[in-house]
């Protein structure tokens, strides 16, 4: 029951966030410089008649009020009707679908790599609290959070292409993006795992398991990691 409530809460939260982001995108689009009519006609204003400009505005709904334009924007967005690209004249939805597979692959790979790296490091940092390994892991995670992803990507690209002299399409277009995105996510998950484990290590469940004579590995796997994965799923 708790898991169902947590999933429903996250779904409602996601809907609210998407609504706010969509509204902000509409507002920023209206505040941005440039005229979409000029972009569509590809002509100077002096060469276009007033009738053509008004006809194009009516076709795009630009003569409607902002509230009506926002309603059409949200309605089209819910029906995945994103219009056509000004440059290629292709449907925007089709362009997104063309790049969706590689985007999803990189995102899923980033998540898997981040979990495989950060969970063991977070456990080590918590088990060796305030020791050298804990301090090293915390320093590295802090640097990973502080550095922007594009800067990390440039450093990794320089190391691979110049220092290691490796030229590979898979490496440059898949492995490097995954590593670049994973470093920032790893830093966040490491800190999360470490802080949660430090709390769990002092909990009554762990103390009771130790009093029953359970070894540390059993406590780590059955008591700590089960609760850790439950807490991570909430994020």
GUTIDO-823501 format. One record per residue: residue in three letters; chain; x, y, z of N, C-alpha, C in turn. Coordinates in Angstrom, 1 decimal, always signed. Example, Ala and Ser with C-alpha at 12.3 -4.5 7.8 and 13.67 -1.06 7.14 Angstrom:
GUTIDO-823501
{r ALA,A,{+13.2,-5.7,+7.8},{+12.3,-4.5,+7.8},{+13.2,-3.3,+7.8}},
{r SER,A,{+12.8,-2.2,+7.1},{+13.7,-1.1,+7.1},{+12.9,+0.0,+7.9}},
***
This chain:
GUTIDO-823501
{r UNK,A,{+0.8,-1.2,+0.0},{+0.0,+0.0,+0.0},{+0.9,+1.3,+0.0}},
{r UNK,A,{+1.9,+1.2,+0.8},{+2.8,+2.4,+0.8},{+3.5,+2.6,-0.5}},
{r UNK,A,{+3.9,+1.5,-1.2},{+4.5,+1.7,-2.6},{+3.5,+2.3,-3.6}},
{r UNK,A,{+2.2,+1.8,-3.5},{+1.2,+2.3,-4.4},{+1.0,+3.8,-4.2}},
{r UNK,A,{+0.9,+4.2,-2.9},{+0.8,+5.7,-2.6},{+2.0,+6.5,-3.1}},
{r UNK,A,{+3.2,+5.9,-2.9},{+4.4,+6.6,-3.3},{+4.4,+6.8,-4.9}},
{r UNK,A,{+4.0,+5.7,-5.6},{+4.0,+5.8,-7.1},{+2.9,+6.8,-7.5}},
{r UNK,A,{+1.7,+6.8,-6.9},{+0.7,+7.8,-7.2},{+1.2,+9.2,-6.9}},
{r UNK,A,{+1.8,+9.4,-5.8},{+2.4,+10.7,-5.5},{+3.4,+11.2,-6.5}},
{r UNK,A,{+4.2,+10.3,-6.9},{+5.2,+10.7,-8.0},{+4.6,+11.0,-9.3}},
{r UNK,A,{+3.5,+10.2,-9.7},{+2.8,+10.5,-10.9},{+2.2,+11.9,-10.9}},
{r UNK,A,{+1.5,+12.2,-9.8},{+0.8,+13.5,-9.7},{+1.9,+14.6,-9.7}},
{r UNK,A,{+3.0,+14.4,-9.0},{+4.1,+15.4,-9.0},{+4.6,+15.6,-10.4}},
{r UNK,A,{+4.8,+14.5,-11.2},{+5.3,+14.6,-12.5},{+4.3,+15.3,-13.4}},
{r UNK,A,{+3.0,+15.1,-13.3},{+2.0,+15.8,-14.1},{+2.1,+17.3,-13.8}},
{r UNK,A,{+2.2,+17.7,-12.5},{+2.3,+19.1,-12.1},{+3.5,+19.8,-12.7}},
{r UNK,A,{+4.7,+19.0,-12.6},{+5.9,+19.6,-13.1},{+5.9,+19.8,-14.6}},
{r UNK,A,{+5.3,+18.8,-15.3},{+5.2,+18.9,-16.8},{+4.3,+20.1,-17.2}},
{r UNK,A,{+3.2,+20.3,-16.4},{+2.3,+21.4,-16.7},{+3.0,+22.7,-16.5}},
{r UNK,A,{+3.8,+22.9,-15.4},{+4.5,+24.1,-15.1},{+5.5,+24.4,-16.2}},
{r UNK,A,{+6.3,+23.3,-16.5},{+7.4,+23.5,-17.5},{+6.8,+23.8,-18.9}},
{r UNK,A,{+5.6,+23.2,-19.3},{+5.0,+23.5,-20.5},{+4.5,+25.0,-20.6}},
{r UNK,A,{+4.0,+25.4,-19.5},{+3.5,+26.8,-19.4},{+4.7,+27.8,-19.5}},
{r UNK,A,{+5.8,+27.5,-18.7},{+7.0,+28.4,-18.8},{+7.6,+28.4,-20.2}},
{r UNK,A,{+7.6,+27.2,-20.9},{+8.1,+27.2,-22.3},{+7.2,+28.0,-23.2}},
{r UNK,A,{+5.9,+28.0,-23.0},{+5.0,+28.9,-23.8},{+5.3,+30.4,-23.5}},
{r UNK,A,{+5.5,+30.7,-22.3},{+5.8,+32.1,-21.9},{+7.1,+32.6,-22.5}},
{r UNK,A,{+8.2,+31.7,-22.3},{+9.5,+32.1,-22.9},{+9.5,+32.2,-24.4}},
{r UNK,A,{+8.7,+31.3,-25.0},{+8.6,+31.4,-26.5},{+7.9,+32.7,-26.9}},
{r UNK,A,{+7.0,+33.2,-26.2},{+6.3,+34.5,-26.5},{+7.3,+35.7,-26.2}},
{r UNK,A,{+8.1,+35.5,-25.2},{+9.0,+36.6,-24.8},{+10.3,+36.6,-25.7}},
{r UNK,A,{+10.6,+35.6,-26.4},{+11.8,+35.5,-27.1},{+11.7,+36.4,-28.4}},
{r UNK,A,{+12.9,+36.9,-28.8},{+12.9,+37.8,-30.0},{+12.7,+37.0,-31.2}},
{r UNK,A,{+12.3,+37.7,-32.3},{+12.1,+37.0,-33.6},{+10.6,+36.9,-33.9}},
{r UNK,A,{+10.3,+36.8,-35.2},{+9.0,+36.7,-35.6},{+8.8,+35.4,-36.4}},
{r UNK,A,{+8.0,+34.4,-35.9},{+7.8,+33.2,-36.7},{+7.2,+33.4,-38.1}},
{r UNK,A,{+6.5,+34.4,-38.3},{+5.9,+34.7,-39.6},{+7.1,+34.9,-40.6}},
{r UNK,A,{+8.0,+35.8,-40.2},{+9.2,+36.0,-41.1},{+10.0,+34.7,-41.4}},
{r UNK,A,{+10.1,+33.9,-40.3},{+10.8,+32.6,-40.5},{+10.1,+31.7,-41.5}},
{r UNK,A,{+8.8,+31.7,-41.4},{+8.1,+30.8,-42.3},{+8.1,+31.3,-43.8}},
{r UNK,A,{+7.9,+32.6,-44.0},{+7.8,+33.1,-45.3},{+9.2,+33.2,-46.0}},
{r UNK,A,{+10.3,+33.2,-45.2},{+11.6,+33.3,-45.7},{+11.8,+34.5,-46.7}},
{r UNK,A,{+11.1,+35.6,-46.4},{+11.2,+36.8,-47.2},{+11.4,+38.0,-46.3}},
{r UNK,A,{+11.9,+39.1,-46.9},{+12.0,+40.3,-46.2},{+10.6,+40.9,-46.1}},
{r UNK,A,{+10.4,+41.7,-45.0},{+9.1,+42.3,-44.8},{+8.6,+43.1,-45.9}},
{r UNK,A,{+9.6,+43.8,-46.6},{+9.2,+44.7,-47.7},{+8.7,+43.9,-48.9}},
{r UNK,A,{+9.0,+42.6,-49.0},{+8.6,+41.8,-50.2},{+7.3,+41.0,-49.9}},
{r UNK,A,{+6.7,+41.2,-48.7},{+5.6,+40.4,-48.3},{+4.4,+41.4,-48.1}},
{r UNK,A,{+3.3,+41.0,-48.7},{+2.1,+41.9,-48.5},{+1.5,+41.7,-47.1}},
{r UNK,A,{+0.7,+42.7,-46.7},{+0.0,+42.6,-45.4},{-1.0,+41.5,-45.4}},
{r UNK,A,{-1.6,+41.2,-46.5},{-2.6,+40.1,-46.6},{-1.9,+38.7,-46.3}},
{r UNK,A,{-0.7,+38.6,-46.9},{+0.1,+37.3,-46.6},{+0.5,+37.2,-45.2}},
{r UNK,A,{+0.9,+38.3,-44.6},{+1.3,+38.2,-43.2},{+0.1,+37.9,-42.3}},
{r UNK,A,{-1.0,+38.6,-42.5},{-2.2,+38.3,-41.7},{-2.7,+36.9,-41.9}},
{r UNK,A,{-2.7,+36.4,-43.2},{-3.1,+35.0,-43.4},{-2.2,+34.0,-42.7}},
{r UNK,A,{-0.9,+34.3,-42.7},{+0.0,+33.4,-42.0},{-0.3,+33.4,-40.5}},
{r UNK,A,{-0.5,+34.6,-39.9},{-0.8,+34.8,-38.5},{-2.1,+34.1,-38.1}},
{r UNK,A,{-3.1,+34.2,-39.0},{-4.4,+33.5,-38.7},{-4.2,+32.0,-38.8}},
{r UNK,A,{-3.4,+31.5,-39.7},{-3.1,+30.1,-39.8},{-2.4,+29.5,-38.5}},
{r UNK,A,{-1.5,+30.3,-38.0},{-0.8,+29.9,-36.8},{-1.5,+30.3,-35.5}},
{r UNK,A,{-2.6,+31.0,-35.6},{-3.4,+31.4,-34.4},{-2.7,+32.5,-33.6}},
{r UNK,A,{-1.8,+33.3,-34.3},{-1.1,+34.4,-33.6},{-2.0,+35.6,-33.3}},
{r UNK,A,{-3.1,+35.7,-34.0},{-4.0,+36.8,-33.8},{-5.0,+36.6,-32.6}},
{r UNK,A,{-5.0,+35.4,-32.1},{-5.8,+35.1,-30.9},{-5.2,+35.7,-29.7}},
{r UNK,A,{-6.0,+35.7,-28.6},{-5.5,+36.2,-27.3},{-4.5,+35.2,-26.8}},
{r UNK,A,{-3.7,+35.7,-25.8},{-2.6,+34.8,-25.2},{-3.3,+33.6,-24.5}},
{r UNK,A,{-4.4,+33.8,-23.9},{-5.1,+32.7,-23.2},{-5.5,+31.6,-24.2}},
{r UNK,A,{-6.1,+32.1,-25.4},{-6.5,+31.1,-26.4},{-5.3,+30.4,-27.0}},
{r UNK,A,{-4.2,+31.2,-27.2},{-3.0,+30.6,-27.8},{-2.4,+29.5,-26.8}},
{r UNK,A,{-2.5,+29.9,-25.5},{-2.0,+28.9,-24.5},{-2.8,+27.7,-24.5}},
{r UNK,A,{-4.1,+27.8,-24.6},{-5.0,+26.6,-24.7},{-4.7,+25.7,-25.9}},
{r UNK,A,{-4.6,+26.4,-27.0},{-4.2,+25.6,-28.2},{-2.9,+24.9,-28.1}},
{r UNK,A,{-1.9,+25.6,-27.5},{-0.6,+25.0,-27.2},{-0.7,+23.8,-26.4}},
{r UNK,A,{-1.4,+23.9,-25.2},{-1.6,+22.7,-24.4},{-2.3,+21.6,-25.0}},
{r UNK,A,{-3.4,+21.9,-25.8},{-4.2,+20.9,-26.4},{-3.4,+20.1,-27.5}},
{r UNK,A,{-2.6,+20.9,-28.3},{-1.7,+20.2,-29.3},{-0.6,+19.4,-28.6}},
{r UNK,A,{-0.1,+19.9,-27.5},{+0.9,+19.2,-26.8},{+0.4,+17.9,-26.2}},
{r UNK,A,{-0.8,+17.9,-25.7},{-1.4,+16.6,-25.2},{-1.7,+15.6,-26.3}},
{r UNK,A,{-1.9,+16.1,-27.5},{-2.2,+15.2,-28.6},{-0.9,+14.9,-29.5}},
{r UNK,A,{+0.3,+15.3,-28.9},{+1.6,+15.2,-29.6},{+1.6,+15.8,-30.9}},
{r UNK,A,{+0.9,+16.9,-31.1},{+0.9,+17.7,-32.3},{+1.8,+18.9,-32.1}},
{r UNK,A,{+3.1,+18.8,-32.4},{+4.1,+19.8,-32.1},{+4.3,+20.7,-33.4}},
{r UNK,A,{+3.5,+20.5,-34.4},{+3.7,+21.4,-35.6},{+4.9,+20.9,-36.4}},
{r UNK,A,{+5.3,+21.7,-37.4},{+6.4,+21.4,-38.3},{+7.6,+22.3,-38.0}},
{r UNK,A,{+8.8,+21.8,-38.3},{+10.0,+22.5,-38.1},{+10.1,+23.6,-39.2}},
{r UNK,A,{+10.5,+24.8,-38.7},{+10.7,+25.9,-39.7},{+11.9,+25.6,-40.6}},
{r UNK,A,{+12.8,+24.8,-40.2},{+14.0,+24.6,-41.1},{+13.8,+23.5,-42.1}},
{r UNK,A,{+13.4,+22.3,-41.6},{+13.3,+21.1,-42.4},{+11.9,+20.9,-42.9}},
{r UNK,A,{+10.9,+21.6,-42.4},{+9.5,+21.4,-42.8},{+8.9,+20.0,-42.4}},
{r UNK,A,{+9.7,+19.3,-41.6},{+9.2,+18.0,-41.1},{+8.4,+18.1,-39.8}},
{r UNK,A,{+7.5,+17.2,-39.6},{+6.8,+17.2,-38.3},{+7.8,+17.1,-37.1}},
{r UNK,A,{+7.6,+18.0,-36.1},{+8.6,+17.9,-35.0},{+8.5,+16.6,-34.2}},
{r UNK,A,{+7.3,+16.0,-34.2},{+7.1,+14.7,-33.5},{+8.0,+13.7,-34.2}},
{r UNK,A,{+8.0,+13.7,-35.5},{+8.8,+12.7,-36.3},{+10.3,+12.9,-36.0}},
{r UNK,A,{+10.7,+14.1,-35.9},{+12.1,+14.4,-35.6},{+12.5,+13.9,-34.2}},
{r UNK,A,{+11.6,+14.1,-33.3},{+11.8,+13.6,-31.9},{+11.9,+12.1,-31.9}},
{r UNK,A,{+11.0,+11.4,-32.6},{+11.0,+10.0,-32.6},{+12.2,+9.4,-33.3}},
{r UNK,A,{+12.8,+10.2,-34.2},{+14.0,+9.7,-34.9},{+15.2,+9.6,-33.9}},
{r UNK,A,{+15.2,+10.6,-33.0},{+16.3,+10.6,-32.0},{+16.0,+10.0,-30.7}},
{r UNK,A,{+14.7,+9.5,-30.5},{+14.3,+9.0,-29.2},{+15.1,+7.7,-28.9}},
{r UNK,A,{+15.3,+6.7,-29.8},{+15.9,+5.5,-29.4},{+17.3,+5.7,-28.8}},
{r UNK,A,{+18.2,+6.5,-29.4},{+19.5,+6.6,-28.9},{+19.5,+7.4,-27.6}},
{r UNK,A,{+18.5,+8.4,-27.5},{+18.4,+9.2,-26.3},{+18.0,+8.3,-25.1}},
{r UNK,A,{+17.0,+7.4,-25.3},{+16.6,+6.5,-24.3},{+17.7,+5.5,-23.9}},
{r UNK,A,{+18.5,+5.0,-24.9},{+19.6,+4.1,-24.7},{+20.6,+4.8,-23.8}},
{r UNK,A,{+21.0,+6.0,-24.2},{+22.0,+6.7,-23.4},{+21.5,+7.0,-21.9}},
{r UNK,A,{+20.2,+7.4,-21.8},{+19.7,+7.6,-20.5},{+19.6,+6.4,-19.6}},
{r UNK,A,{+19.2,+5.3,-20.2},{+19.1,+4.0,-19.4},{+20.5,+3.5,-19.1}},
{r UNK,A,{+21.4,+3.6,-20.0},{+22.8,+3.2,-19.7},{+23.4,+4.1,-18.7}},
{r UNK,A,{+23.1,+5.4,-18.7},{+23.6,+6.3,-17.7},{+23.1,+5.9,-16.3}},
{r UNK,A,{+21.8,+5.6,-16.2},{+21.3,+5.2,-14.9},{+21.9,+3.9,-14.4}},
{r UNK,A,{+22.1,+2.9,-15.3},{+22.7,+1.6,-14.9},{+24.1,+1.8,-14.4}},
{r UNK,A,{+24.9,+2.5,-15.2},{+26.3,+2.8,-14.8},{+26.4,+3.6,-13.5}},
{r UNK,A,{+25.5,+4.5,-13.3},{+25.5,+5.4,-12.1},{+25.3,+4.5,-10.9}},
{r UNK,A,{+24.3,+3.6,-11.0},{+23.9,+2.8,-9.9},{+25.0,+1.8,-9.6}},
{r UNK,A,{+25.6,+1.2,-10.6},{+26.7,+0.2,-10.4},{+27.9,+0.8,-9.8}},
{r UNK,A,{+28.2,+2.1,-10.0},{+29.3,+2.7,-9.5},{+29.0,+3.4,-8.1}},
{r UNK,A,{+27.9,+4.0,-8.0},{+27.7,+4.9,-6.8},{+27.2,+4.1,-5.6}},
{r UNK,A,{+26.5,+3.0,-5.8},{+26.0,+2.2,-4.6},{+27.2,+1.6,-3.9}},
{r UNK,A,{+28.1,+0.9,-4.6},{+29.3,+0.3,-3.8},{+30.1,+1.4,-3.2}},
{r UNK,A,{+30.3,+2.5,-3.9},{+31.1,+3.6,-3.3},{+30.4,+4.2,-2.1}},
{r UNK,A,{+29.1,+4.4,-2.2},{+28.4,+4.9,-1.0},{+28.4,+4.0,+0.2}},
{r UNK,A,{+28.4,+2.7,-0.1},{+28.5,+1.7,+1.0},{+29.9,+1.8,+1.7}},
{r UNK,A,{+30.9,+1.9,+0.8},{+32.3,+1.9,+1.3},{+32.5,+3.2,+2.2}},
{r UNK,A,{+31.9,+4.3,+1.7},{+32.1,+5.6,+2.4},{+31.3,+5.6,+3.7}},
{r UNK,A,{+30.2,+4.9,+3.8},{+29.4,+4.8,+5.0},{+30.1,+3.8,+6.0}},
{r UNK,A,{+30.6,+2.7,+5.5},{+31.2,+1.7,+6.4},{+32.5,+2.2,+6.9}},
{r UNK,A,{+33.2,+3.0,+6.2},{+34.5,+3.6,+6.6},{+34.4,+5.1,+6.9}},
{r UNK,A,{+33.4,+5.4,+7.7},{+33.1,+6.7,+8.1},{+34.3,+7.5,+8.6}},
{r UNK,A,{+34.6,+8.7,+8.0},{+35.6,+9.6,+8.5},{+37.0,+9.0,+8.3}},
{r UNK,A,{+37.2,+7.9,+7.5},{+38.5,+7.3,+7.2},{+38.9,+7.9,+5.9}},
{r UNK,A,{+40.1,+7.5,+5.4},{+40.7,+8.0,+4.2},{+39.9,+7.7,+3.0}},
{r UNK,A,{+39.4,+6.5,+2.9},{+38.5,+6.2,+1.7},{+37.3,+7.0,+1.7}},
{r UNK,A,{+36.7,+7.2,+2.8},{+35.5,+8.1,+2.9},{+35.8,+9.5,+2.5}},
{r UNK,A,{+36.9,+10.0,+2.9},{+37.2,+11.4,+2.6},{+37.5,+11.5,+1.1}},
{r UNK,A,{+38.2,+10.5,+0.5},{+38.5,+10.6,-0.9},{+37.3,+10.5,-1.8}},
{r UNK,A,{+36.4,+9.6,-1.4},{+35.1,+9.5,-2.1},{+34.3,+10.8,-2.0}},
{r UNK,A,{+34.3,+11.4,-0.9},{+33.5,+12.7,-0.7},{+34.1,+13.8,-1.5}},
{r UNK,A,{+35.4,+13.9,-1.6},{+36.1,+14.9,-2.4},{+35.8,+14.7,-3.9}},
{r UNK,A,{+35.9,+13.5,-4.3},{+35.6,+13.2,-5.7},{+34.1,+13.5,-6.1}},
{r UNK,A,{+33.2,+13.1,-5.2},{+31.8,+13.4,-5.5},{+31.5,+14.8,-5.5}},
{r UNK,A,{+32.1,+15.6,-4.6},{+31.9,+17.0,-4.5},{+32.4,+17.7,-5.8}},
{r UNK,A,{+33.6,+17.3,-6.3},{+34.1,+17.8,-7.6},{+33.2,+17.5,-8.7}},
{r UNK,A,{+32.6,+16.3,-8.7},{+31.8,+15.9,-9.8},{+30.5,+16.7,-9.8}},
{r UNK,A,{+30.0,+17.0,-8.7},{+28.8,+17.9,-8.6},{+29.1,+19.3,-9.0}},
{r UNK,A,{+30.3,+19.8,-8.6},{+30.6,+21.2,-8.9},{+30.9,+21.5,-10.4}},
{r UNK,A,{+31.5,+20.5,-11.0},{+31.9,+20.7,-12.4},{+30.7,+20.5,-13.3}},
{r UNK,A,{+30.4,+21.4,-14.3},{+29.3,+21.1,-15.2},{+29.6,+20.0,-16.2}},
{r UNK,A,{+28.5,+19.4,-16.7},{+28.7,+18.2,-17.5},{+29.4,+18.5,-18.8}},
{r UNK,A,{+29.2,+19.6,-19.4},{+30.0,+19.9,-20.7},{+31.5,+20.0,-20.4}},
{r UNK,A,{+31.9,+20.5,-19.3},{+33.3,+20.7,-18.9},{+33.9,+19.3,-18.7}},
{r UNK,A,{+33.2,+18.4,-18.0},{+33.6,+17.0,-17.8},{+33.7,+16.3,-19.2}},
{r UNK,A,{+32.8,+16.6,-20.1},{+32.8,+15.9,-21.4},{+34.0,+16.4,-22.2}},
{r UNK,A,{+34.4,+17.7,-22.1},{+35.6,+18.2,-22.8},{+36.8,+17.5,-22.3}},
{r UNK,A,{+36.9,+17.4,-21.0},{+38.1,+16.8,-20.4},{+38.2,+15.3,-20.8}},
{r UNK,A,{+37.1,+14.6,-20.7},{+37.2,+13.2,-21.1},{+37.5,+13.0,-22.6}},
{r UNK,A,{+36.9,+13.9,-23.4},{+37.2,+13.9,-24.9},{+38.7,+14.2,-25.2}},
{r UNK,A,{+39.3,+15.1,-24.4},{+40.7,+15.5,-24.6},{+41.6,+14.3,-24.2}},
{r UNK,A,{+41.2,+13.6,-23.1},{+42.0,+12.5,-22.6},{+42.0,+11.3,-23.6}},
{r UNK,A,{+40.8,+11.1,-24.1},{+40.7,+9.9,-25.0},{+41.3,+10.2,-26.4}},
{r UNK,A,{+41.0,+11.3,-26.9},{+41.5,+11.6,-28.3},{+43.0,+12.0,-28.4}},
{r UNK,A,{+43.4,+12.9,-27.4},{+44.8,+13.4,-27.5},{+45.8,+12.6,-26.7}},
{r UNK,A,{+45.5,+12.3,-25.4},{+46.4,+11.5,-24.6},{+46.4,+10.1,-24.9}},
{r UNK,A,{+45.3,+9.4,-25.1},{+45.2,+8.0,-25.3},{+45.2,+7.7,-26.8}},
{r UNK,A,{+44.9,+8.7,-27.6},{+45.0,+8.6,-29.1},{+44.0,+7.5,-29.6}},
{r UNK,A,{+42.8,+7.5,-29.1},{+41.8,+6.6,-29.5},{+40.7,+7.3,-30.4}},
{r UNK,A,{+40.5,+6.7,-31.5},{+39.5,+7.2,-32.4},{+38.4,+6.2,-32.7}},
{r UNK,A,{+37.3,+6.2,-32.0},{+36.2,+5.3,-32.2},{+34.9,+5.9,-32.2}},
{r UNK,A,{+34.0,+5.6,-33.1},{+32.7,+6.2,-33.1},{+31.8,+5.8,-31.9}},
{r UNK,A,{+31.9,+4.5,-31.5},{+31.1,+4.1,-30.4},{+31.6,+4.8,-29.1}},
{r UNK,A,{+32.9,+4.9,-29.0},{+33.5,+5.6,-27.8},{+33.1,+7.0,-27.7}},
{r UNK,A,{+33.1,+7.7,-28.8},{+32.9,+9.2,-28.8},{+31.4,+9.5,-28.8}},
{r UNK,A,{+30.5,+8.7,-29.4},{+29.1,+9.0,-29.5},{+28.3,+8.2,-28.5}},
{r UNK,A,{+28.8,+7.2,-27.8},{+28.0,+6.5,-26.8},{+28.7,+6.4,-25.4}},
{r UNK,A,{+29.9,+5.9,-25.4},{+30.6,+5.6,-24.1},{+30.9,+6.9,-23.4}},
{r UNK,A,{+31.5,+7.9,-24.1},{+31.8,+9.2,-23.5},{+30.6,+9.9,-23.0}},
{r UNK,A,{+29.5,+10.0,-23.8},{+28.3,+10.7,-23.2},{+27.7,+10.0,-22.0}},
{r UNK,A,{+27.8,+8.7,-22.0},{+27.3,+7.9,-20.8},{+28.2,+8.2,-19.6}},
{r UNK,A,{+29.5,+8.2,-19.8},{+30.4,+8.5,-18.7},{+30.2,+9.9,-18.2}},
{r UNK,A,{+30.1,+10.9,-19.1},{+29.9,+12.3,-18.7},{+28.7,+12.5,-17.9}},
{r UNK,A,{+27.6,+11.9,-18.3},{+26.3,+12.1,-17.6},{+26.3,+11.3,-16.3}},
{r UNK,A,{+27.1,+10.2,-16.3},{+27.1,+9.3,-15.1},{+27.8,+9.9,-13.9}},
{r UNK,A,{+28.8,+10.7,-14.2},{+29.7,+11.3,-13.1},{+28.8,+12.2,-12.2}},
{r UNK,A,{+28.1,+13.1,-12.8},{+27.2,+13.9,-12.0},{+26.2,+13.2,-11.2}},
{r UNK,A,{+25.5,+12.2,-11.9},{+24.5,+11.4,-11.2},{+25.1,+10.6,-10.1}},
{r UNK,A,{+26.3,+10.0,-10.3},{+27.0,+9.2,-9.3},{+27.3,+10.0,-8.1}},
{r UNK,A,{+27.7,+11.2,-8.2},{+28.0,+12.1,-7.1},{+26.8,+12.2,-6.2}},
{r UNK,A,{+25.7,+12.5,-6.8},{+24.4,+12.7,-6.1},{+24.0,+11.4,-5.3}},
{r UNK,A,{+24.1,+10.2,-6.1},{+23.6,+9.0,-5.5},{+24.6,+8.5,-4.4}},
{r UNK,A,{+25.9,+8.8,-4.5},{+26.9,+8.4,-3.5},{+26.5,+9.1,-2.2}},
{r UNK,A,{+26.3,+10.4,-2.3},{+26.0,+11.2,-1.1},{+24.7,+10.7,-0.5}},
{r UNK,A,{+23.7,+10.3,-1.3},{+22.4,+9.9,-0.8},{+22.6,+8.5,-0.1}},
{r UNK,A,{+23.3,+7.6,-0.8},{+23.5,+6.3,-0.2},{+24.3,+6.4,+1.1}},
{r UNK,A,{+25.3,+7.2,+1.1},{+26.1,+7.3,+2.3},{+25.3,+7.9,+3.5}},
{r UNK,A,{+24.6,+9.0,+3.3},{+23.8,+9.6,+4.4},{+22.7,+8.6,+4.9}},
{r UNK,A,{+22.1,+7.9,+4.0},{+21.0,+7.0,+4.4},{+21.6,+5.8,+5.2}},
{r UNK,A,{+22.7,+5.3,+4.7},{+23.3,+4.2,+5.4},{+23.8,+4.6,+6.8}},
{r UNK,A,{+24.4,+5.8,+6.9},{+24.8,+6.2,+8.2},{+23.7,+6.3,+9.2}},
{r UNK,A,{+22.5,+6.6,+8.7},{+21.3,+6.7,+9.6},{+20.9,+5.2,+9.9}},
{r UNK,A,{+20.9,+4.4,+8.9},{+20.4,+3.0,+9.1},{+21.4,+2.2,+10.0}},
{r UNK,A,{+22.7,+2.5,+9.9},{+23.6,+1.8,+10.8},{+23.4,+2.0,+12.3}},
{r UNK,A,{+22.8,+3.2,+12.6},{+22.5,+3.5,+14.0},{+21.0,+3.1,+14.4}},
{r UNK,A,{+20.3,+2.5,+13.5},{+18.9,+2.2,+13.7},{+18.8,+1.0,+14.6}},
{r UNK,A,{+17.6,+0.8,+15.2},{+17.3,-0.3,+16.1},{+17.3,-1.7,+15.4}},
{r UNK,A,{+17.0,-1.7,+14.1},{+17.0,-2.9,+13.3},{+18.4,-3.5,+13.2}},
{r UNK,A,{+19.4,-2.6,+12.9},{+20.8,-3.1,+12.8},{+21.3,-3.5,+14.2}},
{r UNK,A,{+20.9,-2.7,+15.2},{+21.4,-3.1,+16.6},{+20.8,-4.4,+17.0}},
{r UNK,A,{+19.5,-4.7,+16.7},{+18.9,-5.9,+17.0},{+19.5,-7.1,+16.3}},
{r UNK,A,{+19.9,-6.9,+15.0},{+20.5,-8.0,+14.2},{+21.9,-8.3,+14.8}},
{r UNK,A,{+22.6,-7.3,+15.2},{+23.9,-7.5,+15.8},{+23.8,-8.3,+17.2}},
{r UNK,A,{+22.8,-7.9,+17.9},{+22.6,-8.6,+19.2},{+22.2,-10.1,+19.0}},
{r UNK,A,{+21.6,-10.4,+17.9},{+21.2,-11.8,+17.6},{+22.4,-12.6,+17.0}},
{r UNK,A,{+23.5,-11.9,+16.8},{+24.7,-12.6,+16.4},{+24.9,-12.6,+14.9}},
{r UNK,A,{+24.1,-11.8,+14.1},{+24.3,-11.8,+12.7},{+25.6,-11.1,+12.3}},
{r UNK,A,{+26.2,-11.7,+11.2},{+27.5,-11.1,+10.8},{+27.2,-9.8,+10.0}},
{r UNK,A,{+28.2,-9.0,+9.7},{+28.0,-7.7,+9.1},{+27.6,-7.9,+7.6}},
{r UNK,A,{+28.0,-8.9,+7.0},{+27.6,-9.1,+5.6},{+26.1,-9.4,+5.5}},
{r UNK,A,{+25.6,-10.2,+6.4},{+24.2,-10.5,+6.4},{+23.4,-9.2,+6.7}},
{r UNK,A,{+23.8,-8.5,+7.6},{+23.2,-7.2,+8.0},{+23.2,-6.3,+6.8}},
{r UNK,A,{+24.3,-6.2,+6.1},{+24.4,-5.3,+5.0},{+23.5,-5.6,+3.9}},
{r UNK,A,{+23.4,-6.9,+3.6},{+22.6,-7.4,+2.4},{+21.1,-7.4,+2.8}},
{r UNK,A,{+20.7,-8.0,+3.9},{+19.3,-8.2,+4.2},{+18.6,-7.0,+4.9}},
{r UNK,A,{+19.4,-6.3,+5.7},{+18.8,-5.2,+6.4},{+19.0,-3.8,+5.8}},
{r UNK,A,{+20.2,-3.6,+5.5},{+20.6,-2.2,+5.0},{+20.2,-2.0,+3.5}},
{r UNK,A,{+20.6,-3.0,+2.6},{+20.4,-2.8,+1.2},{+19.0,-2.8,+0.8}},
{r UNK,A,{+18.2,-3.6,+1.5},{+16.7,-3.7,+1.2},{+16.1,-2.3,+1.5}},
{r UNK,A,{+16.4,-1.8,+2.6},{+15.8,-0.4,+3.0},{+16.4,+0.7,+2.1}},
{r UNK,A,{+17.7,+0.5,+1.7},{+18.4,+1.5,+0.9},{+17.7,+1.5,-0.5}},
{r UNK,A,{+17.4,+0.4,-1.1},{+16.8,+0.4,-2.4},{+15.4,+1.0,-2.3}},
{r UNK,A,{+14.7,+0.7,-1.2},{+13.3,+1.3,-1.1},{+13.4,+2.8,-1.0}},
{r UNK,A,{+14.4,+3.3,-0.3},{+14.6,+4.8,-0.2},{+15.0,+5.4,-1.5}},
{r UNK,A,{+15.9,+4.7,-2.2},{+16.4,+5.2,-3.5},{+15.2,+5.3,-4.5}},
{r UNK,A,{+14.3,+4.3,-4.5},{+13.2,+4.3,-5.4},{+12.3,+5.5,-5.2}},
{r UNK,A,{+12.3,+6.1,-4.0},{+11.4,+7.3,-3.8},{+12.0,+8.5,-4.6}},
{r UNK,A,{+13.3,+8.5,-4.9},{+13.9,+9.6,-5.6},{+13.8,+9.5,-7.1}},
***
